[in-house]
């Protein structure tokens, strides 16, 4: 079914808006996937903040013209699904994980910060920890010295209290010994 001019304009504006904030994208051939599998892909992508859409190749070429995604122009052949995100690791993880689970999903090309990236780079990006994981690691690294200082400062009064208790016990034992003699 062919799209009307107004529908095409809407698609172009929607996709252009989605790509405006994206820094990375992946193209993949989806021939052979059923609706349930594509719905699964979209759900996985949505959880990671990745935009996914099937766009006609002629419209996709117009959309990427003059953008950081222009290097993908020659790769818009056949039935391709386009995914993009601000986080390059997230888009690579979604595509690579879905490709690992579905043999009919074949990654064809990728782009990051305006440069074309190959399949091995996409695979390498997919193996990196995600943004949330990196933030958690950073917070843990920043928290460790503070916890060490707090534990050290807490140890000083604790040691003093234990020393005073030991002295009190020793004096009590000495007085009890003197009374017994």
C-alpha positions as CSV (number, residue, x, y, z in Angstrom):
1,X,0.0,0.0,0.0
2,X,1.4,3.3,-1.1
3,X,1.7,6.3,1.2
4,X,0.1,9.6,0.4
5,X,2.2,12.8,0.1
6,X,1.0,13.9,3.5
7,X,1.8,10.6,5.1
8,X,5.3,10.6,3.6
9,X,5.8,14.1,5.0
10,X,4.7,13.0,8.4
11,X,7.1,10.0,8.3
12,X,10.0,12.2,7.2
13,X,9.3,14.7,10.0
14,X,8.9,12.0,12.6
15,X,12.0,10.1,11.7
16,X,14.1,13.3,11.3
17,X,13.0,14.3,14.8
18,X,14.0,10.9,16.2
19,X,17.4,11.1,14.5
20,X,18.1,14.7,15.6
21,X,19.2,13.6,19.0
22,X,20.7,10.2,18.0
23,X,24.4,9.7,17.9
24,X,24.4,6.1,16.5
25,X,22.3,3.9,14.4
26,X,22.2,0.3,13.0
27,X,20.6,-1.0,9.8
28,X,19.5,-4.6,9.6
29,X,17.8,-6.8,7.1
30,X,14.6,-8.3,8.7
31,X,13.4,-10.5,5.9
32,X,11.8,-13.7,7.3
33,X,10.8,-12.2,10.7
34,X,7.2,-12.4,11.7
35,X,5.1,-9.8,13.5
36,X,5.7,-11.3,16.9
37,X,9.4,-11.2,16.5
38,X,9.3,-7.6,15.3
39,X,7.1,-6.7,18.2
40,X,9.7,-8.3,20.5
41,X,12.5,-6.3,18.9
42,X,10.5,-3.1,19.4
43,X,9.9,-3.9,23.1
44,X,13.6,-4.6,23.7
45,X,14.5,-1.4,22.0
46,X,11.9,0.6,23.9
47,X,13.3,-0.7,27.3
48,X,16.8,0.6,26.3
49,X,15.7,3.9,24.9
50,X,16.3,2.9,21.2
51,X,14.2,4.1,18.4
52,X,13.3,1.4,15.8
53,X,11.4,1.8,12.6
54,X,10.9,0.3,9.2
55,X,11.1,3.1,6.7
56,X,10.8,2.9,2.9
57,X,14.3,3.2,1.4
58,X,13.5,6.2,-0.8
59,X,12.2,8.1,2.2
60,X,15.1,7.0,4.4
61,X,17.6,8.3,1.8
62,X,15.8,11.7,2.0
63,X,15.8,11.7,5.8
64,X,19.5,11.0,6.2
65,X,20.6,13.5,3.5
66,X,22.7,16.2,5.2
67,X,22.7,14.5,8.6
68,X,25.3,12.4,10.5
69,X,23.6,9.3,9.1
70,X,24.2,10.2,5.5
71,X,27.0,7.6,5.2
72,X,24.2,4.9,5.4
73,X,22.7,6.1,2.1
74,X,24.2,3.3,0.0
75,X,23.0,0.7,2.5
76,X,19.3,1.4,2.1
77,X,18.6,-1.5,-0.2
78,X,16.1,-4.3,0.3
79,X,13.9,-4.6,3.4
80,X,15.8,-2.9,6.2
81,X,14.9,-1.8,9.7
82,X,16.5,1.3,11.1
83,X,17.3,1.7,14.8
84,X,19.0,4.7,16.4
85,X,19.7,6.1,19.9
86,X,21.7,8.7,21.7
87,X,23.6,5.9,23.4
88,X,25.7,4.0,20.9
89,X,26.1,1.0,23.3
90,X,22.4,0.7,23.7
91,X,21.6,0.6,20.0
92,X,24.4,-1.9,19.4
93,X,23.3,-4.2,22.3
94,X,19.7,-4.2,21.1
95,X,20.7,-5.1,17.5
96,X,23.4,-7.7,18.5
97,X,21.2,-9.4,21.1
98,X,18.3,-9.6,18.8
99,X,20.5,-10.9,16.0
100,X,21.9,-13.6,18.3
101,X,18.3,-14.8,19.1
102,X,17.0,-14.5,15.5
103,X,18.9,-15.9,12.5
104,X,16.7,-14.0,10.0
105,X,17.8,-10.6,11.5
106,X,21.1,-9.6,9.8
107,X,22.9,-6.4,10.7
108,X,24.1,-4.8,7.5
109,X,25.7,-1.5,8.6
110,X,26.1,1.0,11.4
111,X,26.9,4.6,12.0
112,X,28.4,6.4,15.1
113,X,29.0,10.1,15.3
114,X,28.8,10.5,11.5
115,X,31.2,7.7,10.6
116,X,30.3,4.3,9.1
117,X,31.1,1.4,11.4
118,X,31.5,-2.3,10.5
119,X,29.9,-5.3,12.1
120,X,32.9,-6.0,14.4
121,X,32.7,-2.5,15.8
122,X,29.0,-3.0,16.5
123,X,29.8,-6.3,18.2
124,X,32.5,-4.6,20.3
125,X,30.1,-1.9,21.3
126,X,27.5,-4.5,22.3
127,X,30.0,-6.1,24.7
128,X,30.6,-2.8,26.6
129,X,28.7,-2.1,29.8
130,X,25.7,0.1,29.2
131,X,25.2,3.7,30.4
132,X,23.4,2.7,33.6
133,X,26.0,0.1,34.4
134,X,28.8,2.6,33.9
135,X,27.0,5.2,36.1
136,X,26.7,2.5,38.9
137,X,30.4,1.7,38.6
138,X,31.3,5.3,38.8
139,X,29.1,5.9,41.9
140,X,30.6,2.8,43.6
141,X,34.1,4.0,42.8
142,X,33.3,7.5,44.2
143,X,31.7,6.0,47.3
144,X,34.5,3.7,48.3
145,X,37.0,6.4,49.6
146,X,34.2,8.1,51.5
147,X,33.3,4.8,53.2
148,X,36.9,4.1,54.0
149,X,37.3,7.6,55.6
150,X,34.1,7.1,57.6
151,X,35.2,3.7,58.8
152,X,38.6,5.0,59.8
153,X,37.1,8.0,61.7
154,X,34.7,5.6,63.4
155,X,37.5,3.4,64.5
156,X,39.2,6.1,66.5
157,X,36.5,6.6,69.2
158,X,35.8,2.8,69.1
159,X,39.4,2.0,69.9
160,X,39.4,4.7,72.7
161,X,36.3,3.1,74.3
162,X,37.8,-0.4,74.1
163,X,41.1,0.9,75.6
164,X,39.2,2.7,78.5
165,X,37.2,-0.5,79.1
166,X,40.4,-2.6,79.3
167,X,42.0,-0.1,81.7
168,X,38.9,-0.2,83.9
169,X,38.9,-4.0,83.9
170,X,42.6,-4.1,84.8
171,X,42.1,-1.6,87.7
172,X,39.1,-3.6,88.9
173,X,41.1,-6.8,88.8
174,X,44.0,-5.1,90.6
175,X,41.7,-3.8,93.3
176,X,40.0,-7.1,93.8
177,X,43.5,-8.7,94.1
178,X,44.6,-6.2,96.7
179,X,41.4,-6.7,98.8
180,X,41.9,-10.5,98.6
181,X,45.5,-10.3,99.9
